[in-house]
Amino acid sequence: MVGQAEQCVLGIESSCDETGVALVRTQGAGVPALLAHALHSQIDMHQPYGGVVPELASRDHIRRVLPLTDAVLAEAGATLAEVDVVAYTRGPGLAGALLVGAGVAAALACALGKPVLGVHHLEGHLLSPFLSSDPPQFPFVALLVSGGHTQLMRVDGVGRYTLLGETIDDAAGEAFDKSAKLLGLGYPGGPALARLAEFGDPTAYALPRPLLHSGNLDFSFAGLKTAVLTQARKIEGAPCEQPRADLAASTQAAIVEVLVKKSLKALDATGLARLVVAGGVGANRLLREQLDAACARRGVRVHYPELHLCTDNGAMIALAAAMRLQAGLEQPRRDYAFDVKPRWPLDAIGG
């Protein structure tokens, strides 16, 4: 079992369309320190296709991961010999992309004679606010809004996660991306829709808020996508851009209202007064504004990752590995066999 001695953890993220590498150092029982991180986004490569092409993503990870590792070590003023543990994203994600990070991590650890540790991608997102200037404290409610995942979790400590609610079809990120595509916006769709929404009227279209009054904490956004499709067809060929901007604003308002109100219900159900928001959608300006305002009225603290750590990144993987080691939940492997889990429920990893 790895003890509380100071250790350097190298983290590799390759679950989808970003290659991330980072180095963190544990500090006793305190929050590990981020020494350096580097990230390469594949947005430009996938843009002509309107979405992620898995084979292209995997091949690009192969090209990027070692140069990024060199850049991180140089920025941190460290050498490979100083790395104590090599961590990688084991899942969930694209199988081929995950295998790149896992294979590189295992090979590198084997060459160094150091242990290797697979990390849950969503646990990385969930713990990423601990790298912010305002880190949370346990316990808290977590709203995870990352890619194809929308979940509410009760978090009592590292590895101590209770699922409160999740999407039963499309996730919030998928609702943003699919609605953007229906509006003829580019990839990635979520940020493009949010930018267009700045010029629109969020009350222009009466779009549904699925499961808002369901009595549980589950989400559903497929019906919203269908409603956006119906309205998008009606405004095809409009002589000006305003109808599209109004529909973008109305779509964003519907998604954000559901996320905010479900988060507040989760706080009520648990009796907790601390909320963590993590994942790419957590960077949405309207979501942050409305959550901040609603939670301030209730005396609830809200914590977010730094904006540059909202999307997939190596820092969150290195951090999650380091925090699991600190908590005594893991013993890194030295046999260097590896596998990946494209589908892997967060509440199944345990503590």
Secondary structure, DSSP 8 states (H G I E B T S, - for coil): ---SS--EEEEEE-SSSEEEEEEEEEETTEEEEEEEEEEEE-HHHHGGGTS--HHHHHHHHHHHHHHHHHHHHHHHT--GGG--EEEEEEESS-HHHHHHHHHHHHHHHHHHT--EEEEEHHHHHHHGGGGSSS---SSEEEEEEETTEEEEEEEEETTEEEEEEEBSSS-HHHHHHHHHHHTT--SSHHHHHHHHHTTS-TTSS----TTTTSSSS-B--HHHHHHHHHHHHHTTT-SSSHHHHHHHHHHHHHHHHHHHHHHHHHHHHHT--EEEEESGGGG-HHHHHHHHHHHHHHT-EEE---GGGSSS-HHHHHHHHHHHHHTT----BSS------SS--GGGS--
